[in-house]
Amino acid sequence: MNMQKMMQQAQQMQANMERVQKELEEKEVEAASGGGAVKVVATGGKKIKEIKISAQAVDEDDIEMLEDLVLAAVNEAITKADELASAEMAKVTGGMGLGNML
């Protein structure tokens, strides 16, 4: 394989990776904790778009529990966003593990 062809393939892969990252900003993941008492929606780009808290989760005598539920749901949403990003980048890179290059 000649060097020019390799450079073209690398440029094409980079363009595809940039496209996928933009697409990830539009995709959403949802996570919940406390049996659905707290739900978090995040983008594939790890932006939190929405947090829903059911009335049953609100107990003014136990704010710590609510804080823990929110934290757990946010962390799960970020994990799901990471997994989505890895899966989408693997489609572009052929599993070469280049998703963190951008």
MIBA-990084 format. One record per residue: residue in three letters; x, y negated, z of N, C-alpha, C, O, CB in turn. Coordinates in Angstrom, 2 decimals. Glycine has a CB too. Layout:
(tikol 'ALA', (X, Y, Z), (X, Y, Z), (X, Y, Z), (X, Y, Z), (X, Y, Z))
...
% end
This chain:
(tikol 'MET', (0.86, 1.18, 0.00), (0.00, 0.00, 0.00), (0.90, -1.23, 0.00), (1.84, -1.32, 0.78), (-0.97, 0.00, 1.23))
(tikol 'ASN', (0.59, -2.16, -0.87), (1.45, -3.34, -0.94), (1.04, -4.37, 0.11), (-0.07, -4.34, 0.66), (1.40, -3.96, -2.34))
(tikol 'MET', (1.96, -5.28, 0.36), (1.77, -6.27, 1.42), (0.60, -7.20, 1.13), (-0.13, -7.57, 2.05), (3.04, -7.09, 1.60))
(tikol 'GLN', (0.41, -7.59, -0.12), (-0.68, -8.50, -0.47), (-2.04, -7.85, -0.17), (-2.94, -8.51, 0.34), (-0.59, -8.91, -1.95))
(tikol 'LYS', (-2.17, -6.58, -0.50), (-3.42, -5.88, -0.25), (-3.68, -5.78, 1.26), (-4.81, -5.93, 1.72), (-3.40, -4.47, -0.89))
(tikol 'MET', (-2.63, -5.52, 2.03), (-2.78, -5.44, 3.48), (-3.21, -6.79, 4.05), (-4.06, -6.84, 4.94), (-1.45, -5.00, 4.14))
(tikol 'MET', (-2.66, -7.87, 3.54), (-3.03, -9.21, 4.01), (-4.49, -9.51, 3.68), (-5.20, -10.09, 4.50), (-2.11, -10.27, 3.38))
(tikol 'GLN', (-4.92, -9.13, 2.48), (-6.31, -9.34, 2.09), (-7.26, -8.56, 3.01), (-8.30, -9.08, 3.42), (-6.54, -8.92, 0.64))
(tikol 'GLN', (-6.89, -7.33, 3.33), (-7.72, -6.51, 4.21), (-7.76, -7.12, 5.61), (-8.81, -7.13, 6.25), (-7.19, -5.06, 4.27))
(tikol 'ALA', (-6.64, -7.62, 6.09), (-6.59, -8.24, 7.41), (-7.45, -9.50, 7.45), (-8.15, -9.75, 8.43), (-5.13, -8.57, 7.79))
(tikol 'GLN', (-7.39, -10.30, 6.38), (-8.22, -11.50, 6.32), (-9.70, -11.16, 6.26), (-10.52, -11.83, 6.89), (-7.83, -12.34, 5.09))
(tikol 'GLN', (-10.03, -10.12, 5.53), (-11.42, -9.69, 5.44), (-11.91, -9.19, 6.81), (-13.03, -9.50, 7.22), (-11.58, -8.58, 4.36))
(tikol 'MET', (-11.07, -8.43, 7.50), (-11.43, -7.93, 8.82), (-11.63, -9.10, 9.79), (-12.57, -9.09, 10.59), (-10.35, -6.97, 9.35))
(tikol 'GLN', (-10.76, -10.09, 9.72), (-10.89, -11.25, 10.60), (-12.19, -12.00, 10.31), (-12.88, -12.42, 11.24), (-9.68, -12.20, 10.43))
(tikol 'ALA', (-12.53, -12.16, 9.05), (-13.78, -12.83, 8.69), (-14.98, -12.04, 9.20), (-15.95, -12.62, 9.70), (-13.88, -13.01, 7.16))
(tikol 'ASN', (-14.91, -10.72, 9.08), (-15.99, -9.88, 9.59), (-16.10, -9.97, 11.11), (-17.21, -9.98, 11.65), (-15.76, -8.42, 9.17))
(tikol 'MET', (-14.99, -10.02, 11.79), (-15.00, -10.14, 13.24), (-15.62, -11.47, 13.67), (-16.38, -11.52, 14.64), (-13.58, -10.01, 13.81))
(tikol 'GLU', (-15.30, -12.54, 12.97), (-15.89, -13.84, 13.27), (-17.39, -13.82, 13.04), (-18.16, -14.39, 13.81), (-15.23, -14.94, 12.41))
(tikol 'ARG', (-17.81, -13.17, 11.96), (-19.24, -13.05, 11.66), (-19.96, -12.29, 12.77), (-21.03, -12.69, 13.22), (-19.46, -12.34, 10.31))
(tikol 'VAL', (-19.36, -11.18, 13.21), (-19.97, -10.37, 14.27), (-20.07, -11.18, 15.57), (-21.07, -11.10, 16.27), (-19.15, -9.08, 14.51))
(tikol 'GLN', (-19.04, -11.95, 15.88), (-19.10, -12.75, 17.11), (-20.24, -13.77, 17.04), (-20.91, -14.00, 18.04), (-17.76, -13.48, 17.35))
(tikol 'LYS', (-20.46, -14.36, 15.89), (-21.58, -15.29, 15.74), (-22.90, -14.56, 15.88), (-23.84, -15.07, 16.50), (-21.52, -16.02, 14.37))
(tikol 'GLU', (-22.99, -13.37, 15.31), (-24.21, -12.57, 15.42), (-24.48, -12.17, 16.86), (-25.64, -12.11, 17.29), (-24.12, -11.32, 14.53))
(tikol 'LEU', (-23.43, -11.90, 17.62), (-23.59, -11.52, 19.03), (-24.24, -12.63, 19.84), (-24.97, -12.35, 20.80), (-22.24, -11.16, 19.64))
(tikol 'GLU', (-24.00, -13.87, 19.46), (-24.61, -15.00, 20.17), (-26.13, -14.96, 20.05), (-26.84, -15.50, 20.90), (-24.07, -16.32, 19.62))
(tikol 'GLU', (-26.64, -14.32, 18.98), (-28.08, -14.25, 18.75), (-28.71, -13.01, 19.37), (-29.91, -13.00, 19.65), (-28.37, -14.27, 17.26))
(tikol 'LYS', (-27.92, -11.97, 19.59), (-28.46, -10.72, 20.14), (-28.59, -10.85, 21.65), (-27.84, -11.58, 22.30), (-27.54, -9.52, 19.78))
(tikol 'GLU', (-29.57, -10.14, 22.20), (-29.82, -10.22, 23.63), (-29.80, -8.85, 24.28), (-30.15, -7.84, 23.66), (-31.16, -10.90, 23.90))
(tikol 'VAL', (-29.39, -8.82, 25.53), (-29.47, -7.63, 26.37), (-30.25, -8.02, 27.60), (-30.27, -9.19, 28.01), (-28.04, -7.07, 26.74))
(tikol 'GLU', (-30.91, -7.04, 28.20), (-31.68, -7.28, 29.42), (-31.23, -6.30, 30.49), (-30.98, -5.13, 30.21), (-33.21, -7.16, 29.15))
(tikol 'ALA', (-31.13, -6.79, 31.69), (-30.78, -5.93, 32.83), (-31.71, -6.27, 33.98), (-32.25, -7.37, 34.06), (-29.28, -6.13, 33.24))
(tikol 'ALA', (-31.90, -5.29, 34.85), (-32.78, -5.50, 35.99), (-32.17, -4.86, 37.23), (-31.34, -3.96, 37.15), (-34.18, -4.92, 35.72))
(tikol 'SER', (-32.61, -5.36, 38.38), (-32.22, -4.75, 39.65), (-33.43, -4.74, 40.56), (-34.43, -5.41, 40.30), (-31.02, -5.52, 40.30))
(tikol 'GLY', (-33.32, -3.98, 41.64), (-34.43, -3.90, 42.59), (-35.68, -3.32, 41.95), (-36.79, -3.77, 42.25), (-34.73, -5.27, 43.15))
(tikol 'GLY', (-35.51, -2.33, 41.08), (-36.65, -1.73, 40.43), (-37.41, -2.68, 39.52), (-38.61, -2.53, 39.33), (-37.58, -1.18, 41.46))
(tikol 'GLY', (-36.72, -3.65, 38.98), (-37.33, -4.62, 38.08), (-37.74, -5.90, 38.78), (-38.36, -6.77, 38.16), (-38.51, -4.02, 37.41))
(tikol 'ALA', (-37.42, -6.03, 40.06), (-37.79, -7.25, 40.80), (-37.04, -8.46, 40.28), (-37.56, -9.58, 40.32), (-37.51, -7.07, 42.29))
(tikol 'VAL', (-35.83, -8.24, 39.79), (-35.03, -9.32, 39.20), (-34.60, -8.86, 37.82), (-34.01, -7.79, 37.66), (-33.79, -9.69, 40.09))
(tikol 'LYS', (-34.90, -9.68, 36.82), (-34.51, -9.37, 35.44), (-33.68, -10.51, 34.89), (-33.95, -11.69, 35.14), (-35.76, -9.12, 34.54))
(tikol 'VAL', (-32.64, -10.14, 34.14), (-31.74, -11.12, 33.54), (-31.61, -10.81, 32.06), (-31.43, -9.66, 31.67), (-30.34, -11.12, 34.23))
(tikol 'VAL', (-31.71, -11.85, 31.24), (-31.50, -11.73, 29.80), (-30.23, -12.52, 29.47), (-30.09, -13.68, 29.85), (-32.75, -12.26, 28.97))
(tikol 'ALA', (-29.32, -11.86, 28.76), (-28.07, -12.50, 28.35), (-27.85, -12.26, 26.87), (-28.39, -11.31, 26.30), (-26.86, -11.97, 29.19))
(tikol 'THR', (-27.05, -13.12, 26.25), (-26.68, -12.90, 24.85), (-25.47, -11.98, 24.79), (-24.80, -11.73, 25.80), (-26.38, -14.25, 24.14))
(tikol 'GLY', (-25.21, -11.49, 23.61), (-24.01, -10.68, 23.40), (-22.74, -11.49, 23.63), (-21.66, -10.92, 23.78), (-24.00, -10.10, 22.01))
(tikol 'GLY', (-22.87, -12.81, 23.65), (-21.75, -13.70, 23.94), (-21.63, -14.05, 25.41), (-20.89, -14.96, 25.78), (-21.88, -14.97, 23.13))
(tikol 'LYS', (-22.37, -13.32, 26.25), (-22.32, -13.44, 27.71), (-22.90, -14.75, 28.25), (-22.47, -15.23, 29.30), (-20.90, -13.32, 28.17))
(tikol 'LYS', (-23.85, -15.32, 27.55), (-24.56, -16.50, 28.05), (-25.87, -16.02, 28.68), (-26.64, -15.30, 28.05), (-24.82, -17.54, 26.90))
(tikol 'ILE', (-26.10, -16.42, 29.92), (-27.34, -16.05, 30.60), (-28.45, -16.95, 30.05), (-28.36, -18.18, 30.14), (-27.21, -16.19, 32.16))
(tikol 'LYS', (-29.48, -16.33, 29.50), (-30.57, -17.10, 28.90), (-31.78, -17.21, 29.81), (-32.53, -18.18, 29.75), (-30.99, -16.48, 27.59))
(tikol 'GLU', (-31.96, -16.21, 30.66), (-33.19, -16.18, 31.44), (-33.00, -15.32, 32.69), (-32.34, -14.28, 32.65), (-34.35, -15.64, 30.59))
(tikol 'ILE', (-33.58, -15.77, 33.77), (-33.64, -14.98, 35.01), (-35.08, -15.01, 35.47), (-35.66, -16.08, 35.66), (-32.65, -15.53, 36.12))
(tikol 'LYS', (-35.66, -13.83, 35.67), (-37.03, -13.70, 36.17), (-36.98, -13.02, 37.53), (-36.33, -11.99, 37.70), (-37.94, -12.90, 35.16))
(tikol 'ILE', (-37.68, -13.60, 38.49), (-37.73, -13.03, 39.84), (-39.19, -12.83, 40.20), (-39.99, -13.77, 40.19), (-37.00, -13.97, 40.88))
(tikol 'SER', (-39.54, -11.58, 40.53), (-40.93, -11.30, 40.90), (-41.21, -11.83, 42.31), (-40.29, -11.95, 43.12), (-41.23, -9.78, 40.81))
(tikol 'ALA', (-42.44, -12.12, 42.56), (-42.83, -12.65, 43.87), (-42.48, -11.68, 45.00), (-42.17, -12.11, 46.11), (-44.33, -12.95, 43.89))
(tikol 'GLN', (-42.53, -10.37, 44.73), (-42.22, -9.38, 45.75), (-40.76, -9.45, 46.19), (-40.42, -9.00, 47.29), (-42.53, -7.99, 45.24))
(tikol 'ALA', (-39.90, -9.99, 45.35), (-38.47, -10.07, 45.68), (-38.15, -11.25, 46.58), (-37.06, -11.35, 47.13), (-37.65, -10.15, 44.42))
(tikol 'VAL', (-39.12, -12.16, 46.72), (-38.87, -13.38, 47.49), (-39.36, -13.19, 48.93), (-40.56, -13.09, 49.20), (-39.58, -14.61, 46.83))
(tikol 'ASP', (-38.40, -13.13, 49.82), (-38.69, -13.01, 51.26), (-37.81, -14.04, 51.96), (-36.59, -13.87, 52.04), (-38.42, -11.54, 51.81))
(tikol 'GLU', (-38.41, -15.09, 52.45), (-37.61, -16.17, 53.04), (-36.81, -15.71, 54.24), (-35.87, -16.39, 54.65), (-38.50, -17.32, 53.43))
(tikol 'ASP', (-37.17, -14.57, 54.82), (-36.41, -14.04, 55.95), (-35.23, -13.19, 55.49), (-34.40, -12.78, 56.31), (-37.33, -13.21, 56.84))
(tikol 'ASP', (-35.14, -12.91, 54.18), (-34.05, -12.06, 53.68), (-33.55, -12.61, 52.34), (-33.62, -11.93, 51.32), (-34.53, -10.59, 53.52))
(tikol 'ILE', (-33.04, -13.82, 52.37), (-32.50, -14.45, 51.17), (-31.29, -13.67, 50.64), (-31.07, -13.62, 49.43), (-32.10, -15.91, 51.46))
(tikol 'GLU', (-30.52, -13.07, 51.53), (-29.34, -12.30, 51.10), (-29.71, -11.18, 50.15), (-28.99, -10.92, 49.19), (-28.62, -11.73, 52.30))
(tikol 'MET', (-30.83, -10.51, 50.41), (-31.25, -9.42, 49.53), (-31.53, -9.97, 48.13), (-31.11, -9.36, 47.14), (-32.51, -8.71, 50.09))
(tikol 'LEU', (-32.22, -11.09, 48.04), (-32.50, -11.69, 46.74), (-31.22, -12.09, 46.03), (-31.06, -11.87, 44.83), (-33.42, -12.91, 46.90))
(tikol 'GLU', (-30.30, -12.68, 46.78), (-29.00, -13.05, 46.19), (-28.29, -11.82, 45.64), (-27.72, -11.87, 44.56), (-28.12, -13.76, 47.23))
(tikol 'ASP', (-28.32, -10.72, 46.39), (-27.68, -9.48, 45.94), (-28.35, -8.92, 44.68), (-27.68, -8.43, 43.78), (-27.73, -8.43, 47.06))
(tikol 'LEU', (-29.69, -9.01, 44.63), (-30.41, -8.52, 43.46), (-30.07, -9.35, 42.22), (-29.87, -8.80, 41.14), (-31.93, -8.55, 43.70))
(tikol 'VAL', (-30.01, -10.67, 42.39), (-29.66, -11.54, 41.26), (-28.23, -11.25, 40.80), (-27.98, -11.11, 39.60), (-29.80, -13.04, 41.67))
(tikol 'LEU', (-27.32, -11.14, 41.73), (-25.93, -10.85, 41.40), (-25.81, -9.51, 40.67), (-25.09, -9.41, 39.67), (-25.07, -10.84, 42.67))
(tikol 'ALA', (-26.50, -8.50, 41.15), (-26.43, -7.18, 40.51), (-26.98, -7.23, 39.09), (-26.40, -6.65, 38.18), (-27.20, -6.15, 41.34))
(tikol 'ALA', (-28.10, -7.92, 38.90), (-28.70, -7.99, 37.57), (-27.82, -8.79, 36.61), (-27.68, -8.40, 35.44), (-30.09, -8.63, 37.65))
(tikol 'VAL', (-27.24, -9.88, 37.07), (-26.35, -10.68, 36.22), (-25.12, -9.86, 35.82), (-24.73, -9.86, 34.66), (-25.92, -11.98, 36.94))
(tikol 'ASN', (-24.52, -9.18, 36.78), (-23.35, -8.37, 36.47), (-23.68, -7.24, 35.50), (-22.88, -6.93, 34.61), (-22.76, -7.79, 37.76))
(tikol 'GLU', (-24.84, -6.62, 35.65), (-25.25, -5.57, 34.72), (-25.48, -6.14, 33.32), (-25.12, -5.51, 32.33), (-26.52, -4.87, 35.23))
(tikol 'ALA', (-26.07, -7.33, 33.25), (-26.30, -7.96, 31.94), (-24.97, -8.26, 31.25), (-24.84, -8.06, 30.05), (-27.12, -9.25, 32.10))
(tikol 'ILE', (-23.99, -8.74, 32.01), (-22.67, -9.02, 31.43), (-22.01, -7.72, 30.96), (-21.40, -7.69, 29.90), (-21.77, -9.73, 32.46))
(tikol 'THR', (-22.14, -6.66, 31.74), (-21.60, -5.36, 31.33), (-22.25, -4.89, 30.04), (-21.56, -4.40, 29.14), (-21.80, -4.32, 32.44))
(tikol 'LYS', (-23.58, -5.03, 29.95), (-24.27, -4.63, 28.72), (-23.84, -5.50, 27.54), (-23.71, -4.99, 26.43), (-25.80, -4.73, 28.92))
(tikol 'ALA', (-23.62, -6.78, 27.77), (-23.15, -7.66, 26.70), (-21.77, -7.23, 26.23), (-21.49, -7.23, 25.03), (-23.12, -9.13, 27.17))
(tikol 'ASP', (-20.89, -6.85, 27.17), (-19.56, -6.35, 26.81), (-19.67, -5.08, 25.98), (-18.97, -4.92, 24.97), (-18.72, -6.08, 28.09))
(tikol 'GLU', (-20.54, -4.17, 26.40), (-20.72, -2.92, 25.67), (-21.26, -3.17, 24.26), (-20.82, -2.54, 23.30), (-21.67, -1.99, 26.43))
(tikol 'LEU', (-22.21, -4.10, 24.14), (-22.75, -4.47, 22.83), (-21.65, -5.04, 21.95), (-21.52, -4.66, 20.78), (-23.90, -5.48, 22.98))
(tikol 'ALA', (-20.86, -5.96, 22.50), (-19.77, -6.57, 21.73), (-18.76, -5.53, 21.28), (-18.31, -5.55, 20.14), (-19.07, -7.66, 22.56))
(tikol 'SER', (-18.40, -4.62, 22.17), (-17.44, -3.57, 21.81), (-17.97, -2.69, 20.70), (-17.25, -2.35, 19.76), (-17.10, -2.70, 23.03))
(tikol 'ALA', (-19.24, -2.32, 20.80), (-19.84, -1.46, 19.77), (-19.90, -2.17, 18.42), (-19.61, -1.58, 17.38), (-21.25, -1.02, 20.20))
(tikol 'GLU', (-20.28, -3.45, 18.43), (-20.37, -4.20, 17.18), (-18.99, -4.42, 16.56), (-18.83, -4.32, 15.35), (-21.07, -5.54, 17.41))
(tikol 'MET', (-18.01, -4.73, 17.38), (-16.64, -4.94, 16.86), (-16.04, -3.64, 16.34), (-15.29, -3.65, 15.36), (-15.74, -5.52, 17.96))
(tikol 'ALA', (-16.38, -2.52, 16.98), (-15.85, -1.24, 16.52), (-16.34, -0.93, 15.11), (-15.64, -0.28, 14.34), (-16.27, -0.11, 17.48))
(tikol 'LYS', (-17.54, -1.40, 14.78), (-18.06, -1.20, 13.42), (-17.20, -1.93, 12.39), (-17.02, -1.45, 11.27), (-19.51, -1.69, 13.33))
(tikol 'VAL', (-16.67, -3.09, 12.79), (-15.87, -3.91, 11.88), (-14.44, -3.43, 11.83), (-13.84, -3.35, 10.75), (-15.90, -5.37, 12.31))
(tikol 'THR', (-13.88, -3.10, 12.99), (-12.46, -2.76, 13.07), (-12.19, -1.27, 12.85), (-11.04, -0.85, 12.82), (-11.92, -3.17, 14.40))
(tikol 'GLY', (-13.24, -0.50, 12.69), (-13.05, 0.94, 12.52), (-12.50, 1.59, 13.76), (-11.80, 2.60, 13.68), (-12.12, 1.20, 11.36))
(tikol 'GLY', (-12.81, 1.03, 14.93), (-12.35, 1.58, 16.19), (-10.90, 1.29, 16.50), (-10.31, 1.96, 17.35), (-12.56, 3.04, 16.20))
(tikol 'MET', (-10.31, 0.32, 15.83), (-8.89, 0.02, 16.04), (-8.64, -0.76, 17.32), (-7.48, -1.02, 17.67), (-8.34, -0.75, 14.86))
(tikol 'GLY', (-9.70, -1.15, 18.04), (-9.51, -1.87, 19.29), (-9.02, -3.29, 19.12), (-8.25, -3.78, 19.94), (-8.56, -1.13, 20.16))
(tikol 'LEU', (-9.46, -3.96, 18.07), (-8.99, -5.31, 17.79), (-9.99, -6.37, 18.25), (-9.80, -7.55, 17.95), (-8.72, -5.47, 16.32))
(tikol 'GLY', (-11.05, -5.98, 18.96), (-12.11, -6.88, 19.32), (-11.69, -8.06, 20.19), (-12.36, -9.08, 20.20), (-13.16, -6.13, 20.00))
(tikol 'ASN', (-10.59, -7.93, 20.91), (-10.14, -9.02, 21.79), (-9.18, -9.98, 21.11), (-8.65, -10.88, 21.76), (-9.47, -8.45, 23.00))
(tikol 'MET', (-8.96, -9.81, 19.82), (-7.98, -10.66, 19.13), (-8.51, -12.06, 18.88), (-7.71, -12.99, 18.74), (-7.58, -10.03, 17.80))
(tikol 'LEU', (-9.84, -12.24, 18.83), (-10.39, -13.57, 18.56), (-10.58, -14.33, 19.83), (-11.04, -15.47, 19.81), (-11.72, -13.48, 17.82))
% end
